[in-house]
Amino acid sequence: MSLVFLFNTVFLLADALKNAITSFVIPTEFLTAWTLLLFEIERFKA
């Protein structure tokens, strides 16, 4: 019983960690893309 509980806890923690990484990486890439786009626009206007 305790081994199953331990496995489930580790699985949930790993899943939560994966979700946290995913929700952090995606906005970072989104902001990077926007920054590059704005940089290109500024360079084009200059």
mmCIF file as gemmi writes it, N, C-alpha and C atoms, coordinates in Angstrom:
data_model
loop_
_atom_site.group_PDB
_atom_site.id
_atom_site.type_symbol
_atom_site.label_atom_id
_atom_site.label_alt_id
_atom_site.label_comp_id
_atom_site.label_asym_id
_atom_site.label_entity_id
_atom_site.label_seq_id
_atom_site.pdbx_PDB_ins_code
_atom_site.Cartn_x
_atom_site.Cartn_y
_atom_site.Cartn_z
_atom_site.occupancy
_atom_site.B_iso_or_equiv
_atom_site.pdbx_formal_charge
_atom_site.auth_seq_id
_atom_site.auth_asym_id
_atom_site.pdbx_PDB_model_num
ATOM 1 N N . MET Axp A 1 ? 0.837 -1.207 0 1 0 ? 1 A 1
ATOM 2 C CA . MET Axp A 1 ? 0 0 0 1 0 ? 1 A 1
ATOM 3 C C . MET Axp A 1 ? 0.864 1.247 0 1 0 ? 1 A 1
ATOM 4 N N . SER Axp A 2 ? 1.863 1.283 0.876 1 0 ? 2 A 1
ATOM 5 C CA . SER Axp A 2 ? 2.692 2.482 0.977 1 0 ? 2 A 1
ATOM 6 C C . SER Axp A 2 ? 3.559 2.652 -0.268 1 0 ? 2 A 1
ATOM 7 N N . LEU Axp A 3 ? 3.928 1.529 -0.905 1 0 ? 3 A 1
ATOM 8 C CA . LEU Axp A 3 ? 4.74 1.608 -2.112 1 0 ? 3 A 1
ATOM 9 C C . LEU Axp A 3 ? 3.929 2.209 -3.255 1 0 ? 3 A 1
ATOM 10 N N . VAL Axp A 4 ? 2.67 1.805 -3.363 1 0 ? 4 A 1
ATOM 11 C CA . VAL Axp A 4 ? 1.778 2.37 -4.386 1 0 ? 4 A 1
ATOM 12 C C . VAL Axp A 4 ? 1.557 3.858 -4.123 1 0 ? 4 A 1
ATOM 13 N N . PHE Axp A 5 ? 1.368 4.209 -2.86 1 0 ? 5 A 1
ATOM 14 C CA . PHE Axp A 5 ? 1.175 5.608 -2.49 1 0 ? 5 A 1
ATOM 15 C C . PHE Axp A 5 ? 2.402 6.429 -2.851 1 0 ? 5 A 1
ATOM 16 N N . LEU Axp A 6 ? 3.577 5.879 -2.569 1 0 ? 6 A 1
ATOM 17 C CA . LEU Axp A 6 ? 4.817 6.563 -2.888 1 0 ? 6 A 1
ATOM 18 C C . LEU Axp A 6 ? 4.964 6.765 -4.395 1 0 ? 6 A 1
ATOM 19 N N . PHE Axp A 7 ? 4.648 5.718 -5.16 1 0 ? 7 A 1
ATOM 20 C CA . PHE Axp A 7 ? 4.731 5.798 -6.617 1 0 ? 7 A 1
ATOM 21 C C . PHE Axp A 7 ? 3.78 6.859 -7.162 1 0 ? 7 A 1
ATOM 22 N N . ASN Axp A 8 ? 2.546 6.861 -6.644 1 0 ? 8 A 1
ATOM 23 C CA . ASN Axp A 8 ? 1.564 7.85 -7.087 1 0 ? 8 A 1
ATOM 24 C C . ASN Axp A 8 ? 2.017 9.267 -6.752 1 0 ? 8 A 1
ATOM 25 N N . THR Axp A 9 ? 2.607 9.448 -5.581 1 0 ? 9 A 1
ATOM 26 C CA . THR Axp A 9 ? 3.083 10.769 -5.165 1 0 ? 9 A 1
ATOM 27 C C . THR Axp A 9 ? 4.203 11.253 -6.083 1 0 ? 9 A 1
ATOM 28 N N . VAL Axp A 10 ? 5.148 10.361 -6.38 1 0 ? 10 A 1
ATOM 29 C CA . VAL Axp A 10 ? 6.253 10.714 -7.27 1 0 ? 10 A 1
ATOM 30 C C . VAL Axp A 10 ? 5.726 11.041 -8.66 1 0 ? 10 A 1
ATOM 31 N N . PHE Axp A 11 ? 4.75 10.236 -9.122 1 0 ? 11 A 1
ATOM 32 C CA . PHE Axp A 11 ? 4.167 10.465 -10.442 1 0 ? 11 A 1
ATOM 33 C C . PHE Axp A 11 ? 3.484 11.825 -10.505 1 0 ? 11 A 1
ATOM 34 N N . LEU Axp A 12 ? 2.717 12.167 -9.461 1 0 ? 12 A 1
ATOM 35 C CA . LEU Axp A 12 ? 2.03 13.457 -9.427 1 0 ? 12 A 1
ATOM 36 C C . LEU Axp A 12 ? 3.023 14.619 -9.371 1 0 ? 12 A 1
ATOM 37 N N . LEU Axp A 13 ? 4.085 14.446 -8.593 1 0 ? 13 A 1
ATOM 38 C CA . LEU Axp A 13 ? 5.101 15.491 -8.507 1 0 ? 13 A 1
ATOM 39 C C . LEU Axp A 13 ? 5.798 15.695 -9.846 1 0 ? 13 A 1
ATOM 40 N N . ALA Axp A 14 ? 6.112 14.588 -10.525 1 0 ? 14 A 1
ATOM 41 C CA . ALA Axp A 14 ? 6.764 14.685 -11.828 1 0 ? 14 A 1
ATOM 42 C C . ALA Axp A 14 ? 5.839 15.362 -12.836 1 0 ? 14 A 1
ATOM 43 N N . ASP Axp A 15 ? 4.55 15.03 -12.78 1 0 ? 15 A 1
ATOM 44 C CA . ASP Axp A 15 ? 3.582 15.631 -13.689 1 0 ? 15 A 1
ATOM 45 C C . ASP Axp A 15 ? 3.438 17.127 -13.414 1 0 ? 15 A 1
ATOM 46 N N . ALA Axp A 16 ? 3.388 17.504 -12.141 1 0 ? 16 A 1
ATOM 47 C CA . ALA Axp A 16 ? 3.286 18.915 -11.772 1 0 ? 16 A 1
ATOM 48 C C . ALA Axp A 16 ? 4.529 19.682 -12.215 1 0 ? 16 A 1
ATOM 49 N N . LEU Axp A 17 ? 5.696 19.047 -12.079 1 0 ? 17 A 1
ATOM 50 C CA . LEU Axp A 17 ? 6.936 19.674 -12.499 1 0 ? 17 A 1
ATOM 51 C C . LEU Axp A 17 ? 6.96 19.877 -14.008 1 0 ? 17 A 1
ATOM 52 N N . LYS Axp A 18 ? 6.496 18.858 -14.744 1 0 ? 18 A 1
ATOM 53 C CA . LYS Axp A 18 ? 6.437 18.959 -16.204 1 0 ? 18 A 1
ATOM 54 C C . LYS Axp A 18 ? 5.504 20.095 -16.627 1 0 ? 18 A 1
ATOM 55 N N . ASN Axp A 19 ? 4.345 20.196 -15.953 1 0 ? 19 A 1
ATOM 56 C CA . ASN Axp A 19 ? 3.401 21.265 -16.265 1 0 ? 19 A 1
ATOM 57 C C . ASN Axp A 19 ? 3.992 22.635 -15.964 1 0 ? 19 A 1
ATOM 58 N N . ALA Axp A 20 ? 4.726 22.729 -14.858 1 0 ? 20 A 1
ATOM 59 C CA . ALA Axp A 20 ? 5.338 24.001 -14.488 1 0 ? 20 A 1
ATOM 60 C C . ALA Axp A 20 ? 6.39 24.415 -15.51 1 0 ? 20 A 1
ATOM 61 N N . ILE Axp A 21 ? 7.192 23.441 -15.95 1 0 ? 21 A 1
ATOM 62 C CA . ILE Axp A 21 ? 8.223 23.74 -16.947 1 0 ? 21 A 1
ATOM 63 C C . ILE Axp A 21 ? 7.582 24.161 -18.263 1 0 ? 21 A 1
ATOM 64 N N . THR Axp A 22 ? 6.526 23.427 -18.657 1 0 ? 22 A 1
ATOM 65 C CA . THR Axp A 22 ? 5.847 23.739 -19.918 1 0 ? 22 A 1
ATOM 66 C C . THR Axp A 22 ? 5.235 25.135 -19.871 1 0 ? 22 A 1
ATOM 67 N N . SER Axp A 23 ? 4.557 25.452 -18.766 1 0 ? 23 A 1
ATOM 68 C CA . SER Axp A 23 ? 3.905 26.754 -18.665 1 0 ? 23 A 1
ATOM 69 C C . SER Axp A 23 ? 4.923 27.883 -18.508 1 0 ? 23 A 1
ATOM 70 N N . PHE Axp A 24 ? 6.171 27.537 -18.172 1 0 ? 24 A 1
ATOM 71 C CA . PHE Axp A 24 ? 7.214 28.561 -18.097 1 0 ? 24 A 1
ATOM 72 C C . PHE Axp A 24 ? 7.903 28.734 -19.44 1 0 ? 24 A 1
ATOM 73 N N . VAL Axp A 25 ? 8.153 27.62 -20.13 1 0 ? 25 A 1
ATOM 74 C CA . VAL Axp A 25 ? 8.905 27.668 -21.387 1 0 ? 25 A 1
ATOM 75 C C . VAL Axp A 25 ? 8.101 28.341 -22.491 1 0 ? 25 A 1
ATOM 76 N N . ILE Axp A 26 ? 6.815 28.017 -22.595 1 0 ? 26 A 1
ATOM 77 C CA . ILE Axp A 26 ? 6.007 28.556 -23.683 1 0 ? 26 A 1
ATOM 78 C C . ILE Axp A 26 ? 5.916 30.087 -23.638 1 0 ? 26 A 1
ATOM 79 N N . PRO Axp A 27 ? 5.572 30.723 -22.489 1 0 ? 27 A 1
ATOM 80 C CA . PRO Axp A 27 ? 5.567 32.185 -22.46 1 0 ? 27 A 1
ATOM 81 C C . PRO Axp A 27 ? 6.944 32.791 -22.737 1 0 ? 27 A 1
ATOM 82 N N . THR Axp A 28 ? 7.999 32.105 -22.335 1 0 ? 28 A 1
ATOM 83 C CA . THR Axp A 28 ? 9.352 32.62 -22.584 1 0 ? 28 A 1
ATOM 84 C C . THR Axp A 28 ? 9.63 32.668 -24.076 1 0 ? 28 A 1
ATOM 85 N N . GLU Axp A 29 ? 9.28 31.595 -24.79 1 0 ? 29 A 1
ATOM 86 C CA . GLU Axp A 29 ? 9.47 31.569 -26.239 1 0 ? 29 A 1
ATOM 87 C C . GLU Axp A 29 ? 8.568 32.605 -26.902 1 0 ? 29 A 1
ATOM 88 N N . PHE Axp A 30 ? 7.355 32.776 -26.376 1 0 ? 30 A 1
ATOM 89 C CA . PHE Axp A 30 ? 6.423 33.756 -26.923 1 0 ? 30 A 1
ATOM 90 C C . PHE Axp A 30 ? 6.981 35.166 -26.779 1 0 ? 30 A 1
ATOM 91 N N . LEU Axp A 31 ? 7.512 35.484 -25.59 1 0 ? 31 A 1
ATOM 92 C CA . LEU Axp A 31 ? 8.098 36.804 -25.361 1 0 ? 31 A 1
ATOM 93 C C . LEU Axp A 31 ? 9.333 37.018 -26.223 1 0 ? 31 A 1
ATOM 94 N N . THR Axp A 32 ? 10.124 35.957 -26.394 1 0 ? 32 A 1
ATOM 95 C CA . THR Axp A 32 ? 11.316 36.067 -27.228 1 0 ? 32 A 1
ATOM 96 C C . THR Axp A 32 ? 10.929 36.367 -28.668 1 0 ? 32 A 1
ATOM 97 N N . ALA Axp A 33 ? 9.903 35.69 -29.154 1 0 ? 33 A 1
ATOM 98 C CA . ALA Axp A 33 ? 9.433 35.923 -30.521 1 0 ? 33 A 1
ATOM 99 C C . ALA Axp A 33 ? 8.933 37.357 -30.697 1 0 ? 33 A 1
ATOM 100 N N . TRP Axp A 34 ? 8.165 37.838 -29.72 1 0 ? 34 A 1
ATOM 101 C CA . TRP Axp A 34 ? 7.661 39.209 -29.796 1 0 ? 34 A 1
ATOM 102 C C . TRP Axp A 34 ? 8.801 40.226 -29.742 1 0 ? 34 A 1
ATOM 103 N N . THR Axp A 35 ? 9.796 39.964 -28.897 1 0 ? 35 A 1
ATOM 104 C CA . THR Axp A 35 ? 10.933 40.872 -28.784 1 0 ? 35 A 1
ATOM 105 C C . THR Axp A 35 ? 11.68 40.96 -30.106 1 0 ? 35 A 1
ATOM 106 N N . LEU Axp A 36 ? 11.902 39.798 -30.725 1 0 ? 36 A 1
ATOM 107 C CA . LEU Axp A 36 ? 12.588 39.791 -32.016 1 0 ? 36 A 1
ATOM 108 C C . LEU Axp A 36 ? 11.756 40.494 -33.081 1 0 ? 36 A 1
ATOM 109 N N . LEU Axp A 37 ? 10.438 40.283 -33.047 1 0 ? 37 A 1
ATOM 110 C CA . LEU Axp A 37 ? 9.558 40.93 -34.024 1 0 ? 37 A 1
ATOM 111 C C . LEU Axp A 37 ? 9.599 42.445 -33.867 1 0 ? 37 A 1
ATOM 112 N N . LEU Axp A 38 ? 9.502 42.933 -32.631 1 0 ? 38 A 1
ATOM 113 C CA . LEU Axp A 38 ? 9.562 44.372 -32.393 1 0 ? 38 A 1
ATOM 114 C C . LEU Axp A 38 ? 10.916 44.943 -32.794 1 0 ? 38 A 1
ATOM 115 N N . PHE Axp A 39 ? 11.968 44.171 -32.551 1 0 ? 39 A 1
ATOM 116 C CA . PHE Axp A 39 ? 13.312 44.607 -32.931 1 0 ? 39 A 1
ATOM 117 C C . PHE Axp A 39 ? 13.413 44.744 -34.448 1 0 ? 39 A 1
ATOM 118 N N . GLU Axp A 40 ? 12.845 43.782 -35.175 1 0 ? 40 A 1
ATOM 119 C CA . GLU Axp A 40 ? 12.858 43.841 -36.636 1 0 ? 40 A 1
ATOM 120 C C . GLU Axp A 40 ? 12.049 45.039 -37.139 1 0 ? 40 A 1
ATOM 121 N N . ILE Axp A 41 ? 10.913 45.319 -36.511 1 0 ? 41 A 1
ATOM 122 C CA . ILE Axp A 41 ? 10.082 46.463 -36.912 1 0 ? 41 A 1
ATOM 123 C C . ILE Axp A 41 ? 10.844 47.768 -36.692 1 0 ? 41 A 1
ATOM 124 N N . GLU Axp A 42 ? 11.484 47.89 -35.54 1 0 ? 42 A 1
ATOM 125 C CA . GLU Axp A 42 ? 12.255 49.1 -35.245 1 0 ? 42 A 1
ATOM 126 C C . GLU Axp A 42 ? 13.404 49.268 -36.238 1 0 ? 42 A 1
ATOM 127 N N . ARG Axp A 43 ? 14.038 48.167 -36.588 1 0 ? 43 A 1
ATOM 128 C CA . ARG Axp A 43 ? 15.149 48.228 -37.53 1 0 ? 43 A 1
ATOM 129 C C . ARG Axp A 43 ? 14.636 48.586 -38.927 1 0 ? 43 A 1
ATOM 130 N N . PHE Axp A 44 ? 13.458 48.099 -39.262 1 0 ? 44 A 1
ATOM 131 C CA . PHE Axp A 44 ? 12.871 48.386 -40.571 1 0 ? 44 A 1
ATOM 132 C C . PHE Axp A 44 ? 12.482 49.855 -40.687 1 0 ? 44 A 1
ATOM 133 N N . LYS Axp A 45 ? 11.964 50.418 -39.592 1 0 ? 45 A 1
ATOM 134 C CA . LYS Axp A 45 ? 11.552 51.833 -39.601 1 0 ? 45 A 1
ATOM 135 C C . LYS Axp A 45 ? 12.754 52.766 -39.656 1 0 ? 45 A 1
ATOM 136 N N . ALA Axp A 46 ? 13.861 52.351 -39.079 1 0 ? 46 A 1
ATOM 137 C CA . ALA Axp A 46 ? 15.033 53.219 -39.004 1 0 ? 46 A 1
ATOM 138 C C . ALA Axp A 46 ? 15.702 53.403 -40.366 1 0 ? 46 A 1
